Amino acid sequence: MASIRWDSKLATVAGKHAAKIEKAFGYTTVGDLLRHYPRRYVPKGALTDLGSVAEGDHVTVIAEVVAVTPRTYRDRRTGREAYRLEVEVSTGDRVLMLTFFDKKRHVAQWRAAQISVGMHGVFAGKIGRFRNAWQLTNPETQVFAGDEEGKDTAHVAYELQPNLLRLYPASSMVQSWQLENAVDVALALVEEVPEPLPPAVRLAHGLLGARQALEWIHHPDSWEEQAKAAQTLRFEEAFVTQTVLACRRAELAALPATARTGVDGGLLDRFDARLPFELTAGQREVSAQILGDLAGGHPMHRLLQGEVGSGKTVVALRAMLRVVDSGGQAALLAPTEVLAQQHHRSIVTMLGDLAAAGMLGGAEGATGVALLTGSTGAAARREALLDAASGAAGIVIGTHALLEERVQFADLGLVVVDEQHRFGVEQRAALAAKAGEARPHVLVMTATPIPRTVAMTVFGDLETSTLAELPAGRSPIQSSVVPMRYQPAWLDRAWQRVREEVGKGRQVYVVCPRVDPDDKAESGEVRLAAVEELTPLLRAGPLQGLRVDSLHGRMTPDRKDTVMRAFADGSVDVLVATTVIEVGVDVPNATVMVVLDADRFGVSQLHQLRGRVGRGGHPGLCLLVTQAERGTPALERLEAVAATNDGFELSRVDLEQRREGDVLGAAQSGGRSSLKLLSVLEHEDVILAAREVAVALVAEDPGLRQHPGLAAAVRELEESQQGEYLEKA
């Protein structure tokens, strides 16, 4: 076969398996395939003699499949039907049982079709005893493509392997050995491997050339070769990503934008003069950074992250007022109607007569603050649209409704995106585009703290400001896990605690994962707490005599607003709600939160939820009620939340438990993960080193003209969906 190119079609090396590989992994070229690295290696000499193993040992065997038995069973935890494939294999003198568990029928059917009597393969895993027989549960499996010679073919295939056997990430459509065969063909025939790392960078960091790194990652003869290859490819991933981000920063710095310098005695100065509290040192520092950016002639792109309740809204409002003082407008994009309404209400309240332009009692030089959501009434919508288009509204607050084509601005100078992770890149870009040809300044905010390395990798084209200090008067929140399986009486005590707190004149949130009990996916699913079911039960039971009301996303906007206003003014003692109260809701008198079925929420979500209490100077209490069993990840997650109020520490826990996903935005862009060997949590030193080199290189050669290999890698990432995410984020 003739040599092939890096960008040759996948079918040139994968043959009939190309379509399945493309469907499973999205790969279309030889280069894509060669970046599909083994997920595990097994030393060839590590085959295990089953006569000398102990329970709990990790074993690796070559064996022949002698029996395959598919079975179904009822999962005790969920009550659903599940699937088990029992495979009996023989090593020649010993018999071993392999048991594969699957929850989905189609996966179980696929597995049963892939393993059949007479096949040979390598099986690896932790060995245990079951019914007096050795057993591997869900072992890693490498089945060799056999023929009529059976066993001989398997052993020949084994002998031809390098010293470290490779196990590739596979799928229900493509087996590891199929990927291995295609990779071997590609590696043998590809004529030129792109070299993204400049020679000076490789030399300075002791890294391999690109072809050598690929050879050793796919065909290592020793652990040393594998480690050196992984080191090179990991640095390459970090370096190309950081170069893209450095180029983005350079491009943004070169774009023109209207400088927003404000005026003496304007809205910002008058607002500051009437603030009833002292800004924290952190708020003053971050505000100075933002106002400095706004005064520049280039568009600000800044990420403002901070703990729940750290005062990001005041900082953002000061930035908006600076823009209004400069003759422009600011738009605040919120993910939910409840949050948009809360922002509108709190900003209007903070501004007072400064937000009453054209109204009786409005201050001289005041501005308008408009609200636009999907359910805004026709008359109010017309007024909001007119105020935005004419410039009468200096501040426009809204949900996704702001993105509609009919929404126009007179001079959009600042876009503030709250809870940025709730929006896709297209939505954020659509709002910024409403500024016309001029580039608006952009401030994105999040109350979900982001680990430093993630911020550098995902938001590396943004300047990052962090508010870690809580305003004066905020008390720490005590959190406790209420394990229903082991301490059912604790829930009764929780309701007593609620009554005690209300007796002191305080208020309480009760959070449920569902709106009503009919939301269950299947009849066998564990019954979860539901707002519509729980509210009357609490009124008639443990909270009888208290003023209990409910709030959830299915209610009409007017009804939601009415309930929130009633809770805010103290007319409701206990609010039973879904996660619509997760962000932005500020009721200083609320001191207790009871989260039912807390294991159904993520770490960051729980941290956000409990941030709703303890905001008014009184100590906060959060009770995490769960039926999770001891030793399960669900209970460990809740215990981690209860152990600390440090959102940055919890963000690391959250990322570790979610296994990072795609830090370049696949969840929002629809693409696959672009990071293969690089972990944003484990390899901070690599990311820092790569960032330093990338920034220096781009400063010297902004167009990358002296580095064609790197320029090609940068273009490839920019043209991918991850690159689109980086550009629009």
C-alpha positions in Angstrom: 0.0 0.0 0.0 1.3 3.5 -0.8 2.0 6.0 1.8 -0.8 8.2 3.1 -1.1 11.7 4.4 -2.0 12.9 7.9 -5.3 14.3 6.6 -6.2 11.3 4.4 -9.6 9.8 4.9 -10.1 7.4 7.8 -11.2 4.6 5.4 -7.7 4.4 3.9 -6.5 2.6 7.1 -9.7 1.5 8.8 -11.5 -0.1 5.9 -14.9 -1.4 6.7 -14.6 -0.3 10.3 -14.2 3.4 9.3 -17.9 4.3 9.4 -18.3 2.7 12.8 -15.3 4.5 14.2 -16.5 7.8 12.8 -19.9 7.3 14.3 -18.5 6.3 17.7 -15.8 8.9 18.0 -16.3 11.5 15.3 -13.0 10.8 13.6 -12.7 11.4 9.9 -9.0 11.4 9.1 -5.9 9.4 9.8 -4.6 12.1 12.1 -7.8 11.9 14.2 -7.2 8.2 14.6 -3.5 8.5 15.6 -4.6 10.9 18.4 -6.8 8.1 19.8 -4.3 7.0 22.5 -4.5 3.8 24.6 -6.2 4.2 27.9 -4.3 1.4 29.6 -1.3 -0.8 29.1 -0.7 -4.4 30.3 2.8 -5.7 30.5 3.2 -8.7 28.2 5.0 -10.6 30.9 2.3 -9.9 33.4 0.1 -12.8 32.5 -1.2 -14.4 35.6 -0.9 -18.0 36.8 -4.3 -18.5 38.4 -2.9 -21.1 40.7 -1.0 -18.5 42.7 -3.5 -15.6 42.9 -5.2 -14.1 46.0 -8.6 -12.5 46.2 -8.3 -8.8 45.3 -5.2 -9.2 43.0 -5.2 -7.6 39.7 -4.8 -10.3 37.1 -4.3 -10.5 33.3 -4.9 -13.7 31.4 -5.1 -15.0 27.9 -8.1 -17.4 27.7 -10.5 -19.1 25.4 -14.2 -18.5 25.7 -16.0 -21.8 26.4 -19.5 -20.6 27.4 -21.6 -17.4 27.1 -24.8 -17.0 29.0 -26.9 -13.8 28.9 -29.2 -13.2 31.9 -31.7 -10.6 33.1 -32.3 -9.6 36.8 -34.1 -7.0 38.8 -31.8 -4.2 40.1 -32.6 -3.9 43.8 -31.7 -0.2 44.0 -33.9 1.0 41.1 -36.3 -1.8 40.7 -35.6 -1.9 36.9 -34.7 -4.8 34.7 -30.9 -5.0 34.2 -28.7 -7.3 32.2 -25.8 -9.6 33.1 -23.5 -11.5 30.7 -21.8 -14.5 32.2 -18.7 -15.7 30.2 -16.7 -18.8 31.1 -13.2 -18.8 29.9 -10.4 -21.4 30.1 -6.6 -20.7 30.4 -5.9 -24.4 29.6 -5.7 -25.7 33.1 -8.0 -23.2 34.9 -11.5 -21.9 34.5 -12.4 -18.3 35.1 -15.8 -16.6 35.2 -16.2 -13.2 33.6 -19.4 -11.2 34.6 -20.4 -8.1 32.7 -23.3 -5.9 34.0 -25.2 -3.6 31.8 -28.2 -1.3 32.5 -29.3 -0.9 28.8 -30.7 -3.7 26.7 -28.9 -2.6 23.5 -25.5 -2.5 25.2 -26.1 -6.0 26.7 -27.1 -7.3 23.3 -24.0 -5.8 21.6 -21.7 -7.3 24.2 -23.3 -10.7 23.8 -22.7 -10.5 20.1 -19.0 -9.6 20.5 -18.0 -12.4 22.7 -18.7 -15.9 21.4 -17.6 -19.5 22.2 -14.2 -20.3 20.6 -12.9 -16.7 20.8 -9.5 -15.9 22.5 -8.5 -12.7 24.1 -6.7 -10.9 27.0 -8.9 -10.3 30.1 -7.7 -8.0 32.9 -9.2 -6.9 36.2 -9.4 -7.4 40.0 -10.1 -11.1 40.8 -12.7 -12.2 43.3 -14.4 -15.5 44.4 -18.0 -16.3 43.6 -19.6 -19.7 44.3 -16.1 -21.3 44.8 -14.9 -20.0 41.4 -12.5 -17.2 40.4 -14.4 -14.3 38.8 -13.6 -11.0 37.1 -16.4 -8.4 37.1 -16.6 -6.1 34.1 -13.0 -6.9 33.1 -11.0 -4.9 30.5 -11.1 -7.0 27.4 -9.0 -7.3 24.3 -10.4 -9.9 21.9 -8.2 -11.0 19.1 -9.6 -11.4 15.6 -9.5 -15.1 15.2 -9.9 -17.6 12.4 -10.4 -21.4 12.1 -7.1 -22.0 13.8 -8.6 -20.5 17.0 -6.1 -20.7 19.8 -3.0 -20.6 17.7 -4.2 -17.4 16.1 -4.8 -15.7 19.4 -1.3 -16.6 20.7 0.4 -15.6 17.5 -1.5 -12.2 17.7 -0.3 -12.0 21.3 3.3 -12.7 20.5 3.3 -10.0 17.8 2.3 -7.4 20.3 4.9 -4.9 21.8 6.1 -5.5 25.4 3.1 -3.4 26.6 -0.3 -4.6 25.4 -2.6 -1.7 24.5 -6.2 -1.3 25.5 -7.9 1.5 23.6 -11.0 3.4 24.6 -13.7 1.5 22.8 -17.5 1.8 22.4 -20.6 -0.4 21.9 -19.8 -0.2 18.1 -16.0 -0.6 18.0 -13.8 -3.0 19.9 -10.3 -2.2 21.1 -8.6 -4.6 18.7 -10.3 -3.0 15.7 -8.9 0.4 16.7 -5.5 -1.2 17.4 -5.4 -2.7 13.9 -6.4 0.6 12.2 -3.8 2.6 14.3 -1.0 0.1 13.4 -1.8 0.5 9.7 -1.9 4.3 10.0 1.3 4.5 11.9 3.1 2.4 9.3 1.9 4.3 6.3 1.5 7.9 7.3 4.3 9.8 5.4 4.6 13.0 7.5 3.5 13.8 11.0 2.8 17.5 11.8 5.2 19.0 14.3 3.4 21.6 16.4 6.2 22.1 18.9 8.9 24.5 17.7 12.4 22.9 18.0 13.5 25.4 20.6 10.5 24.5 22.8 11.1 20.8 22.4 14.8 21.2 23.4 14.1 23.5 26.3 11.5 21.0 27.8 13.3 17.8 26.9 10.5 16.6 24.6 10.3 14.1 21.7 9.6 14.8 18.1 6.0 14.3 17.0 6.5 11.0 15.1 8.6 9.5 17.9 6.0 10.5 20.4 3.3 8.7 18.4 5.4 5.6 17.9 6.1 5.3 21.6 2.5 6.1 22.8 1.1 3.4 20.5 4.0 0.9 20.5 6.0 1.4 23.8 8.6 -1.3 24.6 8.9 0.0 28.1 7.1 2.2 30.7 9.9 4.8 30.2 9.0 5.1 26.5 5.3 5.4 27.3 5.9 8.1 29.9 8.2 10.1 27.6 5.6 10.0 24.8 2.8 11.0 27.2 4.9 13.9 28.5 5.4 15.2 25.0 1.9 14.8 23.8 0.4 16.3 27.0 2.6 19.4 26.7 1.6 19.6 23.0 -2.1 19.7 24.0 -1.6 22.4 26.6 0.7 24.4 24.3 -1.6 24.5 21.3 -4.6 25.4 23.4 -2.7 28.2 25.2 -1.3 29.5 21.9 -4.9 29.7 20.5 -5.9 31.7 23.7 -2.8 33.9 23.5 -3.7 34.7 19.8 -7.3 35.5 20.9 -6.0 37.9 23.6 -3.8 39.6 21.1 -6.6 39.9 18.5 -9.0 41.4 21.1 -6.4 43.8 22.3 -6.0 45.1 18.8 -9.8 45.7 18.2 -11.2 49.2 18.8 -14.0 49.8 21.2 -15.7 53.0 22.6 -13.9 54.1 25.7 -16.4 54.5 28.6 -14.8 57.0 30.9 -18.0 58.3 32.7 -18.5 61.8 34.0 -17.9 63.4 37.4 -21.0 63.7 39.4 -22.8 61.1 37.2 -25.0 58.2 38.1 -22.0 56.1 39.4 -20.8 58.9 41.8 -24.3 59.5 43.0 -25.0 55.8 43.5 -21.7 55.4 45.5 -22.6 58.3 47.7 -25.9 56.7 48.8 -24.6 53.1 49.3 -25.8 52.0 52.8 -22.7 49.8 53.2 -19.0 49.9 52.7 -17.6 48.0 49.7 -15.2 45.2 50.6 -11.5 45.6 49.7 -12.1 42.9 47.0 -15.1 44.7 45.5 -13.1 48.0 45.3 -10.1 46.2 43.7 -12.2 44.4 41.1 -14.3 47.5 40.4 -11.1 49.4 39.7 -9.9 46.7 37.3 -13.3 46.7 35.4 -13.6 50.5 35.3 -10.0 50.7 34.0 -10.9 48.2 31.2 -14.0 50.2 30.3 -11.9 53.4 29.9 -9.6 51.7 27.4 -10.0 51.9 23.7 -10.2 48.1 23.3 -13.1 45.8 24.3 -13.0 44.4 27.8 -13.4 40.6 28.1 -13.4 39.8 31.8 -14.6 36.9 33.9 -15.8 37.8 37.4 -16.0 34.9 39.6 -16.8 34.9 43.3 -18.3 33.0 46.2 -22.0 32.9 46.7 -23.0 36.2 48.3 -19.6 37.9 47.6 -21.3 41.0 46.0 -20.8 40.5 42.3 -24.0 42.2 41.5 -22.9 45.5 43.0 -19.7 45.4 41.1 -21.5 44.7 37.9 -24.0 47.5 38.5 -21.2 50.0 39.1 -19.8 49.0 35.7 -23.2 49.4 34.0 -23.6 52.9 35.5 -20.2 53.9 34.2 -21.3 52.9 30.7 -24.6 54.8 31.1 -22.7 57.8 32.3 -20.7 57.5 29.1 -23.8 57.7 26.9 -24.1 54.0 26.3 -26.3 51.1 27.4 -25.8 47.9 29.4 -27.6 44.6 29.0 -27.7 42.0 31.7 -28.5 38.5 30.5 -29.9 36.1 33.2 -30.7 32.4 32.7 -34.1 32.3 34.4 -37.1 34.6 34.8 -36.9 34.4 38.6 -33.3 35.6 38.5 -34.0 38.3 35.9 -36.9 39.6 38.0 -34.8 39.4 41.1 -32.0 41.4 39.4 -34.5 44.0 38.1 -36.1 44.4 41.5 -32.8 44.6 43.4 -31.2 47.0 40.9 -34.2 49.3 40.9 -34.3 49.2 44.7 -30.6 50.0 45.0 -30.8 52.9 42.5 -34.1 54.3 43.8 -35.0 57.6 42.0 -31.8 57.2 39.8 -33.7 54.4 38.0 -36.9 56.5 37.5 -36.1 58.5 34.3 -39.2 60.1 32.9 -41.3 59.2 36.0 -42.8 61.3 38.7 -40.2 61.6 41.4 -37.3 60.6 39.2 -34.0 62.2 39.9 -32.4 64.6 37.4 -30.2 62.7 35.0 -31.8 59.3 36.0 -31.9 56.4 33.6 -34.5 53.7 32.9 -34.2 50.1 33.9 -36.2 47.8 31.6 -37.1 44.1 32.1 -37.7 41.8 29.2 -38.5 38.1 29.6 -40.3 35.5 27.5 -43.6 36.0 29.4 -43.5 39.8 29.5 -47.0 41.1 28.6 -47.6 42.7 25.2 -47.9 46.3 26.4 -44.9 46.0 28.8 -42.9 44.3 26.0 -43.6 47.1 23.5 -42.5 49.7 26.1 -39.3 47.7 27.0 -38.4 47.3 23.3 -39.0 51.0 22.6 -36.9 52.0 25.7 -34.1 49.8 24.6 -34.1 50.9 21.0 -34.4 54.6 21.8 -31.8 54.5 24.6 -34.3 55.6 27.3 -33.4 52.5 29.2 -29.7 52.7 30.1 -29.9 49.2 31.7 -31.9 46.4 30.1 -32.3 43.2 32.1 -33.7 40.0 30.6 -33.6 36.3 29.8 -33.1 34.6 26.4 -35.8 37.1 25.2 -33.0 39.6 24.9 -31.6 37.5 22.0 -34.7 37.9 19.8 -34.1 39.7 16.5 -36.6 42.4 17.3 -34.6 43.5 20.4 -32.4 46.5 19.3 -30.3 48.9 21.3 -29.4 52.6 20.6 -25.7 52.1 21.8 -24.9 48.8 23.5 -21.7 49.4 25.3 -21.6 46.6 27.9 -22.9 43.0 28.0 -23.1 41.4 31.4 -23.8 37.6 31.4 -24.8 36.2 34.8 -24.2 32.6 35.5 -22.3 32.2 32.2 -22.3 28.4 32.3 -26.0 28.4 31.8 -25.7 29.8 28.3 -24.4 28.3 25.1 -21.7 30.2 23.1 -24.2 31.1 20.4 -26.5 32.8 22.8 -23.7 35.0 24.3 -22.4 35.9 20.9 -25.9 36.8 19.7 -26.3 39.4 22.4 -22.8 40.9 21.8 -23.7 41.2 18.1 -26.5 43.6 18.9 -23.9 46.3 19.4 -23.5 46.5 15.6 -20.1 46.9 14.2 -18.7 48.3 17.4 -17.4 45.7 19.9 -19.1 46.0 23.2 -17.3 45.4 26.5 -18.2 42.0 28.0 -18.3 40.9 31.6 -19.2 37.3 32.4 -20.0 36.4 36.0 -20.2 33.1 37.8 -20.9 32.2 41.4 -19.6 28.7 40.6 -15.9 29.0 41.4 -13.6 27.7 38.7 -10.3 26.0 39.5 -7.3 28.0 38.4 -6.3 25.6 35.7 -9.8 25.4 34.3 -10.0 29.2 34.1 -6.6 29.3 32.3 -7.7 26.6 29.8 -11.4 27.5 29.2 -11.4 31.2 29.8 -7.8 31.9 29.0 -8.7 34.7 26.6 -10.5 36.5 29.4 -8.9 38.5 32.2 -10.1 36.9 35.4 -11.2 38.8 38.6 -12.0 36.9 41.8 -14.1 38.0 44.8 -13.2 35.7 47.6 -14.1 38.0 50.5 -17.7 38.0 51.9 -19.3 41.3 52.8 -19.4 42.3 56.5 -22.3 40.7 58.3 -22.3 37.4 56.5 -22.1 34.4 58.8 -20.6 31.0 57.9 -23.2 28.4 57.0 -23.3 25.2 58.9 -24.1 22.2 56.8 -25.1 18.7 57.9 -26.0 15.5 56.2 -29.3 13.8 57.3 -28.9 10.1 56.3 -32.5 8.8 56.2 -31.5 5.2 55.8 -29.6 5.2 59.1 -31.1 8.0 61.1 -34.8 8.4 60.0 -35.7 10.3 63.2 -33.3 13.1 62.2 -35.8 14.3 59.6 -38.4 14.8 62.4 -35.7 16.8 64.2 -35.1 18.8 61.0 -38.8 19.9 60.9 -38.6 20.8 64.6 -35.6 22.9 63.8 -37.6 24.7 61.0 -40.4 25.5 63.5 -37.8 26.8 66.0 -36.3 29.1 63.4 -39.6 30.5 62.3 -40.4 31.0 66.0 -37.5 33.4 66.1 -38.9 35.4 63.2 -36.7 33.8 60.6 -37.6 32.1 57.2 -36.8 28.8 55.6 -36.4 27.2 52.2 -37.3 23.6 51.5 -35.8 22.4 48.2 -37.2 19.4 46.2 -35.7 17.8 43.0 -39.2 17.5 41.4 -42.3 19.6 40.8 -44.8 16.8 41.2 -44.7 13.0 41.9 -45.8 12.2 38.3 -42.3 13.2 37.0 -40.9 9.7 37.7 -39.1 8.3 34.6 -40.3 4.7 35.4 -42.6 3.2 37.9 -39.8 1.3 39.6 -37.8 4.5 40.3 -37.2 5.6 43.8 -39.9 8.1 44.8 -38.4 11.6 45.1 -39.7 14.6 47.0 -41.9 16.8 44.9 -43.0 20.4 45.5 -46.7 19.9 44.7 -47.0 16.8 46.8 -44.8 18.0 49.8 -46.3 21.4 50.3 -49.8 20.3 51.5 -48.2 17.5 53.5 -46.1 20.0 55.4 -49.0 22.3 55.9 -51.1 19.6 57.4 -48.2 17.8 59.2 -44.9 18.9 60.8 -45.2 22.5 59.8 -48.9 22.9 60.6 -49.8 26.5 61.5 -46.9 28.0 59.6 -47.3 30.0 56.4 -46.1 27.6 53.7 -46.1 28.4 50.0 -44.5 26.9 46.9 -42.4 28.0 43.9 -41.4 26.2 40.8 -40.7 26.8 37.1 -44.1 25.7 35.8 -45.9 28.5 37.6 -46.9 31.6 35.6 -44.4 34.4 35.8 -46.9 36.6 37.7 -47.5 33.9 40.2 -43.8 33.3 40.7 -43.2 37.0 41.2 -46.0 37.2 43.7 -44.7 34.3 45.7 -41.1 35.7 45.7 -42.3 39.1 46.8 -44.4 37.5 49.6 -41.4 35.6 50.8 -39.1 38.6 50.5 -41.4 40.8 52.6 -41.9 38.1 55.3 -45.5 37.1 54.5 -44.4 33.5 53.9 -42.5 31.5 56.6 -41.5 28.5 54.5 -40.9 28.4 50.8 -41.0 24.9 49.2 -39.3 25.2 45.9 -37.3 23.6 43.1 -33.9 24.9 42.1 -35.5 28.1 40.6 -34.2 29.7 43.8 -30.6 28.5 43.1 -29.1 31.8 42.1 -29.8 35.4 42.6 -32.5 35.1 45.2 -31.6 37.4 48.1 -33.8 37.2 51.2 -31.6 38.3 54.2 -34.1 36.9 56.7 -33.8 33.3 55.4 -31.6 31.3 57.7 -32.4 27.6 57.1 -32.5 25.4 54.0 -33.6 21.8 54.0 -32.6 20.0 50.7 -34.6 16.8 50.2 -33.0 14.0 48.1 -29.9 16.1 48.2 -27.9 13.3 46.4 -29.8 14.2 43.2 -28.0 17.6 43.0 -24.5 18.3 42.0 -21.8 19.7 44.2 -21.8 23.2 42.7 -25.6 23.3 42.7 -25.8 22.4 46.4 -23.2 25.1 47.2 -25.3 27.6 45.2 -28.5 26.6 46.9 -27.2 26.9 50.5 -25.8 30.3 49.6 -29.4 31.5 49.7 -29.3 31.4 53.6 -27.3 33.3 56.1 -27.3 36.5 54.0 -28.5 38.9 56.7 -26.1 38.5 59.6 -27.9 35.6 61.3 -26.1 32.1 61.2 -27.2 29.9 58.3 -28.0 26.2 58.5 -28.3 23.8 55.5 -29.6 20.2 56.1 -28.8 17.8 53.2 -31.4 15.0 53.5 -30.6 11.8 51.6 -31.4 8.1 51.3 -28.0 7.3 49.8 -26.1 4.3 51.3 -22.8 4.5 53.1 -19.7 4.2 51.0 -21.5 5.4 47.8 -20.2 8.3 45.7 -23.5 10.1 46.3 -23.0 10.2 50.1 -19.3 11.1 49.8 -20.3 14.0 47.6 -22.7 15.3 50.2 -20.2 14.8 53.0 -17.7 16.9 51.0 -20.2 19.7 50.6 -21.0 19.6 54.4 -17.3 19.6 55.2 -16.4 23.0 53.7 -17.9 26.4 52.7 -15.0 26.9 50.3 -16.5 27.0 46.8 -13.1 26.8 45.2 -12.3 23.6 47.0 -15.7 22.2 46.1 -15.2 23.1 42.5 -12.2 20.7 42.4 -14.3 18.0 44.1 -17.0 18.6 41.5 -14.6 18.4 38.6 -13.0 15.3 39.9 -16.3 13.5 40.3 -17.5 14.6 36.9 -14.2 13.4 35.4 -13.7 16.9 33.9 -15.7 16.3 30.7 -14.6 18.6 27.9 -13.1 21.7 29.4 -13.1 23.3 26.0 -16.8 23.3 25.9 -18.1 20.2 24.2 -21.2 20.2 26.5 -22.1 23.6 25.0 -20.8 23.2 21.5 -21.7 19.6 20.8 -18.2 18.5 20.1 -16.1 15.7 21.6 -13.4 16.3 24.2 -10.3 17.8 22.7 -8.1 16.9 25.6 -6.7 13.4 25.4 -3.8 13.1 28.0 -4.0 16.5 29.7 -6.0 16.8 32.9 -6.7 20.3 34.0 -6.6 19.2 37.6 -3.6 17.0 37.6 -1.3 18.8 35.3 -1.3 22.4 36.5 2.5 22.6 36.1 2.2 21.6 32.5 -0.5 24.2 31.7 1.5 26.9 33.5 4.7 26.1 31.6 2.8 25.9 28.3 1.0 29.2 28.9 4.3 31.0 29.7 5.9 29.7 26.5 2.8 30.4 24.3 2.4 34.0 25.6 6.1 34.8 24.9 6.0 33.2 21.4 2.8 35.0 20.3 4.3 38.3 21.6 7.3 37.8 19.3 5.4 36.3 16.4 1.7 37.2 16.5 1.0 35.7 13.1 3.0 32.5 13.8 4.8 33.0 10.5 8.0 31.5 11.8 6.2 28.4 13.2 4.2 26.8 10.4 3.6 23.5 12.2 2.2 25.3 15.2 0.1 27.6 13.0 -1.4 24.6 11.3 -2.3 23.1 14.7 -3.8 26.4 15.8 -5.9 26.6 12.7 -7.1 23.0 13.2 -8.3 23.9 16.7 -9.8 27.2 15.6 -11.8 25.4 12.9 -13.1 22.8 15.3 -16.1 23.2 17.5 -13.8 23.8 20.5 -12.2 26.6 18.7 -15.6 28.1 18.0 -16.3 27.9 21.7 -13.0 29.7 22.5 -13.8 32.4 20.0 -17.3 33.2 21.3 -16.8 32.5 25.0 
